[in-house]
Amino acid sequence: MEIMVFTCIEMETRRRMLGLSQADLGVILGLLVPKDPSDPKPVGQQTVSRWEEGVNGHEEPPYWVQSALPKVFDRISEIQEALFRRVLPFVESLEASEDGLVHVPMYRSDRAFARAMPKMAGWPASLWNSAALRAVDSLDDGREYQFDMVR
């Protein structure tokens, strides 16, 4: 079986297509493919940046990253889809406030997201934010929405 080789620019492009920052991808790599499973730690944003730029002039990220990326990117897509399916009915159930707007929470930090959604603790808030935005964009219910930042 042949391993798909991700070039640095492809890694960056796929990360951006998923709506993730370099720090977000580092957090997810730490969760899904930690170097030490007994002590999972996020991969640093600067490390992800070096991989995308080409470490020491290389065209590909390190082998362990390349071998993990296809499954990691697939898993991120699955998680994003599952979260969207969860967020959509939540957004639909929100009542308009006195100002006539439906207020949708968006999380400024991963910590605020973990407080609001303990089962998602450790995952980046950007996953929720993307799902909430996608949910609102998919609705054609005549209501006006406002995204409220939760700190």
N, C-alpha and C positions, 0 to 999 in steps of 0.2 A: 504494500500500500504506500502510495506516494503522499508526502506531506505537502500541503499547499504552502508556498513561500509568500509571505507578505512583505512587500517592500515598505520602506519607511513612509513614503507618501501615501500608499494604500492604507496603512494603519491609521494615519492621521485622517484621511478622507472618510474611512468607515466610522471612526470615532465621531467625527463631526456629523455624519449622516444620522447617527443615533442620538444626536443632540447632547453629547457629553463633553464636558471639559476634560482637560488632561487629568486634573485632580479626581474627577468623578471616575474616569477609567481606572486610575490607580486604586481607588477604594474598591471598585468592583473586582479588579484583579486580585486584590488582597482577600476578598471574600470567596471568590470562586476557585482560584488557583494559588493559594498562599505557598511561599517557598517553604515555610515551616507550618504544617497543618495544626500543630499543637499550640502555636502562637501566631495566628494570622495577623499580618500587619498590612496596611495599604502600601502600595508602591507609590513613592513620592512623585509629585507633579514634575519636578525637575528631571527625574529619571524617565518618565513618559516623554517629556520634551526631548531629551537626548535620543531616545529611541526613534522618535519621529524625524529628528534632524539627521540621524545617522551617526551612531556611536563610532568615534574614531574613524570617520569617513566611510563606514560600511553602508551598504545599500539596504540591508535588512536589519530588523531588530534582533536581539539575541535568540538563539535557537529555542530555548524553553518558552519564550514569549510567542514566537512564531507557531510552535506546535500547539499552544493553548488558544491562540486567538480565534480560529474558526469556531470552536465550541463556545468560547466566551462571547463572541459577537452574536452567535445564534441564541445563546441563553439570555443575553440582554434583550434581544428582540422579543423573545417569549415573555420575559418579565414585563416589558413595556406593554405588550398586548394584553396580558392578564391584568395589569394595573389599569389600563384604559377600560377594560370590561367592568372593573370594580368601580372606577371613578364615574363612569357615565351615569349609572342609576343614582349615584350619590348627588351628582350635579342636577339631574332631573328632579330630585326630591327637594331641592332647596327652594324655599319660599322667598318671594320678593320682599324686600324690606319696605319701610314707609316711603323711602325715596324712589320706589319702583324698580330698583336694581336687585338683581340676584347676586349676592356677594359670594365669591368662590375663593376659598383659602389657597394661598400659594406660599411656599416656605422659603424664607431667605437663607436659612442655614440647615445643615443636616441635623443639627441638634434639635431645632424647633420641629422638624419633620419627625424625628424619633419620639419626641414628647407627644406629638399628636397621633402618631401611628406606631405604637411600640413594637408591633410585629414586623415592622420594616426597619427597625433600629439597625444602624450600620450601613444601610443603603443610602445613596445620595438623594437629596430632596429634588434634584432635577428630574428624577424619574416621575415623581408625583406631578411636578409642575408641567412637564410635557404632556402627561396624560390628561391633566385638567384642561389645558389649553386645547388639546385635540378633542376632548369631550365637548367643550363649549362650541368649538368650530363645527362639530358634526351635528349639533342641534339646530333645527330650524323651527323654533317654537314661538317666535315673536317676542321673546323676552330679552331684556337688556342685561348684560352681565358685567360685573366689575371684579377684577382680580385683586384681592386684598392680601397684602404682605403680612405674614405671620413671622415674628422674630423669635 
